[in-house]
Amino acid sequence: MTAHTQSGLPAQEALEAAVQRTADRYDAVIIGAGPAGLNAALVLGGARRRVLLLDGGPPRNVRAQAAHGVFTRDCTPPADLKRIGLEQLAAYDVTVCQEAARQVREFGEGFGVQLATGWVTARRVLFASGLQDLLPRVSGLRERWGRTVHHCPYCDGWPNREAALAVLGSHQEGHHLALSMRNWTDHLTLLTDGPDELTPEQRRDLQRLDITLETRPILRLSGEDTLTVHFRDGDALELEGIFLNPSQGQRSHLPAALGLELDDKSRVVVNEHGMTSLRGVWAAGDMTGAPQYVMSAAASGMVAAVSLNSTLIHEDVREYGAAFHESPDEEPGVGEA
């Protein structure tokens, strides 16, 4: 049975009517202020759009010491990259709000976004809320995440070149990362924290590359600038760093709650323009399964923002009774929401 209010209207319609009367209206709300969200806001601001950027908290790489592979900003701490990105939005009609979105609803031809302070409405929504790392339950690992325990060799491989390193992982994933890390150091151990689940051929691969295989269960990690792995049998291994590929999940529950299509790894499914399965909603950055680098996230934010703005241009032109006429070789639907 549909819930009704005292006015007799269904609850959804009553809520929408109340919000539309009082809420601030934006061309786009961007949920997430990492590299993807910041670059999307920059592009949309430059396109003369009224934008609300929701900065719901520190970025996933907040514990990292420096960002690498970032054109003109190599070795810049992630917090400084974000500060610069926010400062450069000041020239545009972009409002930065230090809040997380509580819910997103379809409202007529647009969307309602609920914040702690109330509702806003938007013609379009762009998710850039990112992923969260689900770290292994090894005592002392979380405290060293981003300092001596790392995720990305392209971000942290160079500072640890020729260091005494280990890869934490087993089966196919551990084998793959160990072989890859051999590019940065000759002093490498694969820690499986128990049975390795490797095939005989994978074990031979490790031997061929002089990678030590260590299967003893780990008790805990300790150390500050260096790292000590304490095994349950009382022995210890001195290292300078550990790399691993943690499991990951969506940082926000809102994409699933809104009914966006997710793949088998819970990433938001998008097309080459960043469009999701729901008309009027885009997604960018790590949450879509894009390569997890600062530059890749920023680039996907730009692609999504350009696509989003193109649909607004088409919509605005139609209000004047005009239209973009398709070229004979243009694919159907290009530029349309």
VOSEPA-114536 format. One line per 4 residues: their letters; for each residue x negated, y, z negated of C-alpha. Coordinates in nm, 3 decimals. Example, Ala and Ser with C-alpha at 12.3 -4.5 7.8 and 13.67 -1.06 7.14 Angstrom:
BEGIN
as> -1.230,-0.450,-0.780 ~ -1.367,-0.106,-0.714
This chain:
BEGIN
mtah> 0.000,0.000,0.000 ~ -0.131,0.349,0.086 ~ -0.196,0.570,-0.217 ~ 0.002,0.894,-0.218
tqsg> -0.039,1.220,-0.410 ~ 0.233,1.429,-0.578 ~ 0.267,1.626,-0.254 ~ 0.369,1.308,-0.077
lpaq> 0.065,1.307,0.150 ~ -0.159,1.001,0.164 ~ -0.463,1.048,-0.063 ~ -0.711,1.068,0.227
eale> -0.506,1.334,0.408 ~ -0.456,1.535,0.089 ~ -0.826,1.524,0.010 ~ -0.916,1.626,0.363
aavq> -0.669,1.915,0.360 ~ -0.800,2.044,0.026 ~ -1.163,2.017,0.134 ~ -1.103,2.183,0.472
rtad> -0.945,2.484,0.296 ~ -1.232,2.545,0.054 ~ -1.553,2.378,0.166 ~ -1.851,2.530,0.341
ryda> -1.866,2.414,0.702 ~ -2.189,2.325,0.880 ~ -2.278,2.214,1.227 ~ -2.481,1.931,1.077
viig> -2.561,1.783,0.740 ~ -2.895,1.603,0.720 ~ -2.921,1.351,0.438 ~ -3.286,1.314,0.341
agpa> -3.583,1.552,0.349 ~ -3.875,1.330,0.447 ~ -4.063,1.381,0.775 ~ -3.761,1.271,0.984
glna> -3.513,1.496,0.803 ~ -3.747,1.794,0.790 ~ -3.827,1.778,1.161 ~ -3.460,1.731,1.249
alvl> -3.372,2.039,1.042 ~ -3.647,2.238,1.215 ~ -3.520,2.144,1.561 ~ -3.154,2.209,1.480
ggar> -3.238,2.536,1.308 ~ -3.425,2.643,1.620 ~ -3.116,2.551,1.821 ~ -2.919,2.812,1.623
rrvl> -2.722,2.554,1.431 ~ -2.601,2.600,1.074 ~ -2.759,2.312,0.888 ~ -2.746,2.173,0.536
lldg> -3.051,1.966,0.441 ~ -2.998,1.746,0.137 ~ -3.322,1.680,-0.048 ~ -3.225,1.402,-0.282
gppr> -3.565,1.345,-0.440 ~ -3.933,1.269,-0.381 ~ -4.033,1.095,-0.058 ~ -4.124,0.727,-0.048
nvra> -4.494,0.813,-0.004 ~ -4.502,1.047,-0.306 ~ -4.761,0.826,-0.478 ~ -4.996,0.828,-0.179
qaah> -5.314,1.035,-0.213 ~ -5.319,1.160,0.146 ~ -5.144,1.117,0.480 ~ -5.359,0.991,0.766
gvft> -5.301,0.992,1.141 ~ -5.104,1.317,1.116 ~ -5.197,1.549,1.402 ~ -5.364,1.870,1.269
rdct> -5.290,1.763,0.911 ~ -5.510,1.457,0.859 ~ -5.578,1.376,0.491 ~ -5.312,1.621,0.368
ppad> -5.130,1.502,0.052 ~ -4.767,1.408,0.129 ~ -4.638,1.663,-0.123 ~ -4.820,1.939,0.066
lkri> -4.676,1.822,0.399 ~ -4.327,1.845,0.251 ~ -4.395,2.188,0.100 ~ -4.516,2.323,0.435
gleq> -4.217,2.165,0.612 ~ -3.970,2.328,0.374 ~ -4.143,2.667,0.401 ~ -4.115,2.663,0.779
laay> -3.737,2.622,0.760 ~ -3.699,2.968,0.605 ~ -3.675,3.140,0.944 ~ -3.363,2.945,1.038
dvtv> -3.005,2.905,0.922 ~ -3.098,2.595,0.724 ~ -2.982,2.561,0.365 ~ -3.191,2.325,0.154
cqea> -3.001,2.169,-0.135 ~ -3.175,1.968,-0.408 ~ -2.893,1.715,-0.425 ~ -2.815,1.370,-0.298
arqv> -2.496,1.300,-0.106 ~ -2.247,1.105,-0.317 ~ -2.022,0.994,-0.034 ~ -1.954,1.065,0.332
refg> -1.607,1.040,0.486 ~ -1.469,1.089,0.833 ~ -1.251,1.401,0.832 ~ -1.057,1.453,1.153
egfg> -1.311,1.552,1.419 ~ -1.593,1.581,1.166 ~ -1.708,1.465,0.825 ~ -1.679,1.549,0.460
vqla> -1.988,1.510,0.242 ~ -1.945,1.506,-0.133 ~ -2.215,1.659,-0.354 ~ -2.230,1.691,-0.731
tgwv> -2.113,2.052,-0.689 ~ -1.825,1.974,-0.452 ~ -1.756,1.896,-0.088 ~ -1.894,2.037,0.236
tarr> -1.781,1.960,0.589 ~ -1.985,1.909,0.902 ~ -1.932,1.849,1.271 ~ -2.215,1.594,1.268
vlfa> -2.415,1.391,1.015 ~ -2.776,1.278,1.046 ~ -2.907,1.018,0.803 ~ -3.278,1.035,0.723
sglq> -3.258,0.882,0.377 ~ -3.535,0.630,0.430 ~ -3.617,0.300,0.266 ~ -3.726,0.189,-0.078
dllp> -4.007,-0.058,-0.139 ~ -3.916,-0.367,-0.341 ~ -4.248,-0.452,-0.503 ~ -4.354,-0.799,-0.621
rvsg> -4.315,-0.863,-0.992 ~ -4.685,-0.864,-1.075 ~ -4.765,-0.694,-1.404 ~ -4.956,-0.370,-1.348
lrer> -4.887,-0.350,-0.975 ~ -4.618,-0.081,-0.980 ~ -4.834,0.149,-1.192 ~ -5.111,0.131,-0.929
wgrt> -4.887,0.168,-0.625 ~ -5.027,0.442,-0.399 ~ -5.357,0.459,-0.590 ~ -5.534,0.125,-0.560
vhhc> -5.239,-0.079,-0.425 ~ -5.136,0.016,-0.072 ~ -4.889,-0.068,0.202 ~ -5.021,0.076,0.529
pycd> -5.373,0.011,0.663 ~ -5.337,0.299,0.910 ~ -5.272,0.532,0.616 ~ -5.515,0.391,0.360
gwpn> -5.753,0.170,0.557 ~ -6.004,0.443,0.641 ~ -6.057,0.562,0.279 ~ -6.112,0.194,0.187
reaa> -6.336,0.098,0.478 ~ -6.596,-0.165,0.387 ~ -6.450,-0.183,0.034 ~ -6.389,-0.504,-0.158
lavl> -6.020,-0.553,-0.076 ~ -5.751,-0.815,-0.107 ~ -5.424,-0.882,0.068 ~ -5.141,-0.997,-0.157
gshq> -4.906,-1.231,0.027 ~ -4.852,-1.584,0.150 ~ -4.726,-1.777,0.455 ~ -4.701,-1.595,0.790
eghh> -4.686,-1.242,0.651 ~ -4.993,-1.274,0.432 ~ -5.189,-1.442,0.710 ~ -5.099,-1.167,0.958
lals> -5.190,-0.880,0.726 ~ -5.516,-1.047,0.620 ~ -5.629,-1.091,0.980 ~ -5.535,-0.728,1.051
mrnw> -5.718,-0.591,0.746 ~ -6.038,-0.758,0.865 ~ -6.061,-0.459,1.102 ~ -6.136,-0.228,0.805
tdhl> -6.360,-0.445,0.584 ~ -6.575,-0.756,0.584 ~ -6.509,-0.809,0.211 ~ -6.160,-0.953,0.206
tllt> -5.963,-1.200,-0.006 ~ -5.610,-1.330,0.052 ~ -5.428,-1.358,-0.282 ~ -5.125,-1.585,-0.257
dgpd> -5.035,-1.587,-0.630 ~ -4.957,-1.960,-0.615 ~ -4.913,-2.209,-0.329 ~ -5.020,-2.042,-0.006
eltp> -4.757,-2.191,0.232 ~ -5.011,-2.162,0.514 ~ -5.049,-2.406,0.799 ~ -5.382,-2.586,0.847
eqrr> -5.449,-2.371,1.151 ~ -5.383,-2.051,0.953 ~ -5.632,-2.165,0.687 ~ -5.889,-2.223,0.959
dlqr> -5.821,-1.870,1.088 ~ -5.918,-1.733,0.746 ~ -6.239,-1.939,0.747 ~ -6.329,-1.819,1.096
ldit> -6.302,-1.456,0.981 ~ -6.476,-1.523,0.647 ~ -6.164,-1.431,0.447 ~ -6.157,-1.592,0.103
letr> -5.834,-1.774,0.014 ~ -5.737,-1.744,-0.353 ~ -5.425,-1.935,-0.462 ~ -5.448,-1.911,-0.841
pilr> -5.141,-1.749,-1.007 ~ -5.192,-1.387,-1.111 ~ -5.133,-1.277,-1.471 ~ -5.174,-0.901,-1.431
lsge> -5.364,-0.615,-1.269 ~ -5.573,-0.360,-1.458 ~ -5.812,-0.073,-1.387 ~ -5.796,0.290,-1.284
dtlt> -6.027,0.383,-0.995 ~ -6.110,0.017,-0.934 ~ -5.892,-0.288,-0.972 ~ -5.922,-0.610,-1.170
vhfr> -5.704,-0.910,-1.091 ~ -5.656,-1.127,-1.399 ~ -5.561,-1.487,-1.321 ~ -5.355,-1.703,-1.552
dgda> -5.647,-1.939,-1.604 ~ -5.845,-1.658,-1.771 ~ -6.075,-1.576,-1.477 ~ -6.083,-1.231,-1.310
lele> -6.165,-1.078,-0.971 ~ -6.305,-0.726,-0.931 ~ -6.170,-0.531,-0.631 ~ -6.144,-0.177,-0.498
gifl> -5.792,-0.214,-0.360 ~ -5.503,-0.439,-0.260 ~ -5.279,-0.419,0.047 ~ -4.939,-0.586,0.081
npsq> -4.618,-0.576,0.285 ~ -4.337,-0.537,0.031 ~ -3.975,-0.620,0.095 ~ -3.764,-0.313,0.164
gqrs> -3.405,-0.198,0.140 ~ -3.203,0.109,0.232 ~ -3.265,0.391,-0.012 ~ -2.904,0.505,0.018
hlpa> -2.588,0.294,0.004 ~ -2.402,0.548,0.219 ~ -2.482,0.407,0.567 ~ -2.329,0.072,0.468
algl> -2.038,0.239,0.287 ~ -1.960,0.442,0.599 ~ -1.953,0.122,0.803 ~ -2.262,0.182,1.015
eldd> -2.392,-0.127,1.193 ~ -2.697,-0.279,1.021 ~ -2.934,-0.541,1.157 ~ -3.047,-0.859,0.981
ksrv> -3.307,-0.658,0.786 ~ -3.047,-0.402,0.674 ~ -3.187,-0.134,0.903 ~ -2.939,0.107,1.063
vvne> -2.889,0.017,1.429 ~ -2.940,0.314,1.662 ~ -2.981,0.364,2.036 ~ -3.276,0.541,2.197
hgmt> -3.123,0.878,2.104 ~ -3.077,0.794,1.736 ~ -2.699,0.749,1.769 ~ -2.548,0.499,1.527
slrg> -2.244,0.279,1.582 ~ -2.017,0.555,1.446 ~ -1.937,0.850,1.670 ~ -2.083,1.172,1.532
vwaa> -2.345,1.006,1.311 ~ -2.718,0.977,1.382 ~ -3.002,0.814,1.190 ~ -3.377,0.864,1.208
gdmt> -3.699,0.750,1.046 ~ -3.792,0.436,0.856 ~ -3.431,0.343,0.783 ~ -3.379,0.256,1.150
gapq> -3.666,0.010,1.176 ~ -3.890,0.263,1.351 ~ -4.268,0.230,1.291 ~ -4.333,0.346,0.936
yvms> -4.572,0.634,0.994 ~ -4.528,1.005,0.920 ~ -4.564,1.098,1.286 ~ -4.320,0.831,1.403
aaas> -4.058,0.941,1.151 ~ -4.097,1.306,1.247 ~ -4.071,1.219,1.616 ~ -3.753,1.016,1.564
gmva> -3.607,1.309,1.369 ~ -3.668,1.535,1.668 ~ -3.518,1.286,1.915 ~ -3.205,1.248,1.701
avsl> -3.173,1.624,1.649 ~ -3.197,1.698,2.022 ~ -2.934,1.434,2.097 ~ -2.706,1.562,1.821
nstl> -2.739,1.920,1.942 ~ -2.672,1.816,2.301 ~ -2.335,1.676,2.197 ~ -2.254,2.002,2.018
ihed> -2.345,2.197,2.331 ~ -2.112,1.979,2.538 ~ -1.836,2.027,2.280 ~ -1.885,2.404,2.268
vrey> -1.884,2.432,2.648 ~ -1.558,2.234,2.669 ~ -1.391,2.481,2.432 ~ -1.438,2.744,2.704
gaaf> -1.287,2.517,2.965 ~ -1.622,2.446,3.131 ~ -1.810,2.119,3.160 ~ -2.142,1.968,3.256
hesp> -2.084,1.787,3.581 ~ -2.264,1.455,3.620 ~ -2.536,1.417,3.877 ~ -2.491,1.117,4.106
deep> -2.785,0.938,3.941 ~ -2.693,1.020,3.580 ~ -2.597,0.736,3.348 ~ -2.242,0.762,3.212
gvge> -2.219,0.908,2.864 ~ -2.562,1.071,2.849 ~ -2.544,1.373,2.619 ~ -2.193,1.291,2.497
a> -2.114,1.210,2.134
